[in-house]
Amino acid sequence: MPRPELLPGISQHGCPPVVACDPRPAIARARRRALFRDVLQLMLVVAVDALLIRWPAAHVPMLTRYDSIALVTAVNVLMIGYVWLTRALPRWSARRIATTWCPAERSRLRS
């Protein structure tokens, strides 16, 4: 026997939750800012390299030109490594934390 309604207009089916906050625009904005910052940093590195290459008298004080070029090369490698690590470390951390999640949530992280 079907259960009678307790109140008129009230159904037994639940209503879907209302989204109070959609994080997608904020995440997209943060990713754009990070990309802009990375491009700006890499452009600065390229500008310093161009200055060093085009101006033969350019060198770091108390270093020879060849030592200066070696120093700038090391800074370039460190800057590229830094930009890469700022992207890779959060991803690795999220994957480590995701090991405690259910398989459906873990699959969202991989995509």
Sine and cosine of phi, psi and omega as CSV:
sin_phi,cos_phi,sin_psi,cos_psi,sin_omega,cos_omega
0.00,0.00,0.78,-0.62,-0.01,-1.00
-0.92,0.40,0.57,-0.82,-0.01,-1.00
-0.97,0.23,0.75,-0.66,-0.02,-1.00
-0.94,0.34,0.47,-0.88,0.05,-1.00
-0.92,0.39,0.67,-0.75,0.03,-1.00
-0.98,0.22,-0.67,0.74,0.02,-1.00
-0.77,-0.64,0.58,-0.81,0.02,-1.00
-0.92,0.39,0.69,-0.73,0.04,-1.00
1.00,0.05,-0.08,1.00,0.02,-1.00
-0.99,-0.11,0.80,-0.60,0.00,-1.00
-0.97,-0.23,0.30,-0.96,0.03,-1.00
-0.98,0.18,-0.32,0.95,-0.01,-1.00
-0.99,0.16,0.70,-0.72,0.01,-1.00
-0.98,0.22,0.38,-0.92,0.05,-1.00
-0.99,-0.12,0.51,-0.86,-0.01,-1.00
-0.92,0.38,0.49,-0.87,-0.02,-1.00
-0.93,0.36,0.55,-0.84,0.03,-1.00
-1.00,0.06,0.73,-0.68,-0.01,-1.00
-0.97,0.24,0.87,-0.50,-0.02,-1.00
-1.00,0.04,-0.50,0.87,-0.06,-1.00
-0.55,-0.83,0.79,-0.61,0.05,-1.00
-0.97,-0.25,0.94,-0.34,-0.10,-1.00
-0.98,0.20,-0.16,0.99,-0.10,-1.00
-0.86,0.52,-0.69,0.72,0.04,-1.00
-0.89,0.45,-0.63,0.78,0.01,-1.00
-0.92,0.39,-0.63,0.78,0.02,-1.00
-0.92,0.40,-0.69,0.73,0.02,-1.00
-0.89,0.45,-0.66,0.75,0.02,-1.00
-0.90,0.44,-0.66,0.75,0.02,-1.00
-0.91,0.41,-0.62,0.78,0.03,-1.00
-0.92,0.39,-0.63,0.77,0.05,-1.00
-0.90,0.44,-0.68,0.73,0.03,-1.00
-0.89,0.47,-0.68,0.73,0.01,-1.00
-0.90,0.43,-0.66,0.75,0.04,-1.00
-0.90,0.44,-0.67,0.74,0.03,-1.00
-0.88,0.48,-0.70,0.71,0.00,-1.00
-0.90,0.44,-0.66,0.75,0.03,-1.00
-0.90,0.43,-0.69,0.72,0.01,-1.00
-0.89,0.45,-0.65,0.76,0.01,-1.00
-0.89,0.45,-0.68,0.73,0.02,-1.00
-0.90,0.43,-0.67,0.74,0.00,-1.00
-0.94,0.35,-0.54,0.84,0.08,-1.00
-0.91,0.40,-0.59,0.81,0.06,-1.00
-0.90,0.44,-0.67,0.74,0.04,-1.00
-0.89,0.45,-0.69,0.72,0.01,-1.00
-0.90,0.43,-0.62,0.78,0.02,-1.00
-0.90,0.44,-0.67,0.74,0.04,-1.00
-0.91,0.42,-0.65,0.76,0.05,-1.00
-0.89,0.46,-0.70,0.71,-0.01,-1.00
-0.89,0.46,-0.66,0.75,0.03,-1.00
-0.89,0.46,-0.68,0.73,-0.02,-1.00
-0.92,0.38,-0.61,0.80,-0.03,-1.00
-0.96,0.27,-0.68,0.73,-0.10,-1.00
-0.99,0.17,-0.35,0.94,-0.04,-1.00
-0.92,-0.38,0.98,-0.20,-0.12,-0.99
-0.90,0.44,-0.41,0.91,-0.02,-1.00
-1.00,0.09,-0.05,1.00,-0.04,-1.00
-0.96,0.27,0.76,-0.65,0.09,-1.00
-0.29,-0.96,0.31,-0.95,0.05,-1.00
-0.97,0.22,0.71,-0.71,0.01,-1.00
-0.82,0.57,0.62,-0.78,-0.01,-1.00
0.93,0.36,0.23,0.97,0.10,-0.99
-0.77,-0.63,0.47,-0.88,0.09,-1.00
-0.97,0.24,0.16,-0.99,0.01,-1.00
-0.88,0.47,-0.66,0.75,-0.03,-1.00
-0.92,0.38,-0.62,0.79,0.08,-1.00
-0.92,0.40,-0.59,0.81,0.03,-1.00
-0.91,0.42,-0.66,0.75,0.03,-1.00
-0.90,0.43,-0.64,0.77,0.04,-1.00
-0.90,0.44,-0.64,0.77,0.03,-1.00
-0.91,0.42,-0.69,0.72,0.01,-1.00
-0.91,0.41,-0.60,0.80,0.06,-1.00
-0.89,0.46,-0.69,0.73,0.04,-1.00
-0.89,0.45,-0.65,0.76,0.03,-1.00
-0.91,0.42,-0.62,0.79,0.05,-1.00
-0.88,0.48,-0.72,0.70,0.00,-1.00
-0.90,0.45,-0.68,0.74,0.03,-1.00
-0.90,0.44,-0.65,0.76,-0.01,-1.00
-0.92,0.40,-0.69,0.73,0.03,-1.00
-0.91,0.41,-0.65,0.76,0.07,-1.00
-0.89,0.46,-0.63,0.78,0.03,-1.00
-0.90,0.43,-0.71,0.71,0.01,-1.00
-0.89,0.46,-0.65,0.76,0.02,-1.00
-0.92,0.39,-0.68,0.73,-0.02,-1.00
-0.92,0.40,-0.54,0.84,0.03,-1.00
-0.91,0.42,-0.36,0.93,0.09,-1.00
-1.00,-0.03,-0.60,0.80,-0.13,-0.99
-0.99,0.17,-0.65,0.76,-0.07,-1.00
-0.88,0.48,-0.71,0.70,0.05,-1.00
-0.89,0.46,-0.58,0.82,0.02,-1.00
-0.91,0.42,-0.69,0.72,0.03,-1.00
-0.90,0.43,-0.65,0.76,0.02,-1.00
-0.90,0.44,-0.67,0.75,0.02,-1.00
-0.90,0.44,-0.63,0.78,0.03,-1.00
-0.92,0.39,-0.60,0.80,0.02,-1.00
-0.91,0.41,-0.68,0.73,0.02,-1.00
-0.93,0.37,-0.56,0.83,-0.05,-1.00
-0.93,0.37,-0.22,0.97,0.02,-1.00
-0.90,0.43,-0.33,0.94,0.02,-1.00
-1.00,0.00,-0.09,1.00,-0.05,-1.00
-1.00,0.06,0.21,-0.98,0.08,-1.00
-0.96,0.28,0.31,-0.95,-0.05,-1.00
-0.86,0.51,-0.57,0.82,0.00,-1.00
-0.91,0.43,-0.66,0.75,0.03,-1.00
-0.93,0.36,-0.61,0.79,0.03,-1.00
-0.90,0.44,-0.59,0.81,0.00,-1.00
-0.92,0.40,-0.50,0.87,0.05,-1.00
-0.91,0.42,-0.55,0.83,-0.03,-1.00
-0.94,0.34,-0.55,0.84,-0.04,-1.00
-0.96,0.28,-0.44,0.90,-0.05,-1.00
-0.99,0.13,0.00,0.00,0.00,0.00
